[in-house]
Amino acid sequence: MSNAMNGKSLKMAEGHEKYDLIIGLEIHVEPKTNSKMFCSCSADFWEKEPNTQTCPVCLGLPGALPLVNKKAVELMIKTGLALHSEIRRKTKFDRKHYFYPDLPKGYQLSQYDEPICEGGYISVSGVDGSEKQIAITRIHMEEDVAKALHAKDATGEYTLIDYNKSGVPLFELVTEPVINSSDEAWEFAKKYQQILRYLGVSDADIEKGQMRCEPNISIQKKGTWKYENGEIIPTTDAPLLERVEVKNIGSIRFMKNAIDYEFNRLVELAEAGEEIRQQTRGWNPAKGKTEFQRYKETAQDYRYFPDPDIPPLEISEEMIDSIKKEVPELPDEKIWRYEKDFGISAYDAGILVEDKAKAEYVEQIFAAANNTTEIITDAVKFLNGIGASWSNNAGKSIVESSLQPKALIEVITLLHSGDITRNAASQLVEKLLNEGGNVSELVEKLGLKVLNDTGALEKFVDEAIAENPNAVADYKSGKMNAIGFLMGQVMRKSGGSAKPGDVQTLLKDKLSQL
Amino acid sequence: MSTIITQDDIKHLEKISMIRLSDEERNTFTPQLTSILEYVEKLGEVDTKDVPETTQVTGIVNVLREDEVKPTFTQEQALANAPEQERGYFKIRGSLKNIAADA
């Protein structure tokens, strides 16, 4: 570690002794629908010719009538159910007003006081390693805005607008300000992304703008504040320090970096006695720092009111029940079950369930093993050992390998019955990952079957002794290590099919007779 | 119960409407807006104590649409009324970069 890094982390540690870090997250996600939120234009705007997917509704033309996308509502309910939220039985859409050219109607259709999902949580690892539930305030539905490109030419500055993205469904999740480290924020966002993918709600591809994370960050001197009824309130006469919002963050990793950067910046300001003003900042990944965008001096005045064109929604128990059935077993539940049923460590289980395709593959392996713990224990060793290094080298998921779930179990069954050695099993798994194939044929072809023929083994031992007089002499003169070398020779002759224990016994026996 | 529009209110309205008024215009609009609001305030005289808040009058609920893509405007149609355009985009003059609202 460089000196600069040392200095930085030292400063951070000192900062954390004196100040608490308080973070609330706002995460926008585009759910996977075919059409937009309130019209039938395609929602797939990525790399499309500009302004080729618009209509009177998403261009905000007079008299256009919005119609709610049923699928988008169902996907939000599914998300809420997975995150332990309350699903409102009565919900409505509101107009949120502001003027900007990426919003052609002059208002954004959103939800003000009756969001579809209220409450809920995602569990992360807290500072001391124990489980910490990060409370979700709400998830509401809104529409995305158009894409604006800012440019400059000889005549001055101008903006180009593409309305293909205008009106694409958007979920806004807001957490309570109960996140206290950049690690917690990182894990929350990662897990939300993972759950959305498990649910098939969204690909949550940040590079494509399908997921956008915006942390609200403040620092407060320890002992000067408390969290009560969803708010951070002062416990001394001194006013609280203002918060900073960071936008335009291109990845979850960058969000963590931005939070760390802001923490240090805010501590420095506070320590220097300088005023912290409420503001919006952007993340500059090239410079690795946040940059000032604007102050937030007055409270926003969005003049929300219920949209008179969209009748309210009444969500039935029936609808919720049928969506509930579509919520699959989620990563945390799988990890918990694997731990309980098969004694798999949470760490190992976490790797097994990192994405849905892999988790399904693992389930097939477990099924092929008839849920037998001994076989599954070995399967996990192979998956997270040889399997993981194969994935790293190939740059692919193990799901894309040629290893069939049943084949892995066949290998382990042979290993347990003593028909092949562990070394041979590893060779087989490696081979199967790359090329696949029939396990018993491969065992035959590669000569991996354990040598149960005592005559053949005896021949190899005799040969090894005859060919290596020096090693034999060493052994006889008391250098017991020499037997290792001789064992290696015998194993090589057997093509790895001899059982090391058998070889050692026979070698010792023969050598003692010399 | 009278509503007085102040110069500060006008400035706030300018800000959220993204327009700029001259002092002369402010002086014109301030009393105008005041009298409009006073007129609307007549509604305040109605006793609404037992009337529930109403935002919908049809009683219709759950107007939902299946998630199907239907043909939409061509680029040419979309841009038909654009005062200015460039490479298929609507083109807007002036610097807007730093005034984005916090949507």
Interface residues (C-beta under 8 A of the other chain):
Chain A: T33 N34 S35 C39 S40 C41 S42 E49 P50 N51 T52 Q53 T54 C55 L59 L67 V68 N69 K70 K71 A72 V73 K92 K96 H97 Y98 F99 Y100 P101 D102 L103 Q108 V145 A148 L149 H150 T155 G156 E157 Y158 T159 L160 I161 D162 Y163 E245 T280 Q293 R294 K296 T298 Q300 D301 F305 P306 P308 I310 P311 P312 L313 E314
Chain B: H12 I16 S17 M18 T55 Q56 T58 I60 V61 N62 V63 L64 R65 E66 D67 E68 V69 K70 T72 F73 T74 Q75 A78 L79 E86 R87 G88 Y89 F90 K91 I92 R93 G94 S95 L96 K97 N98 I99 A100 A101 D102 A103
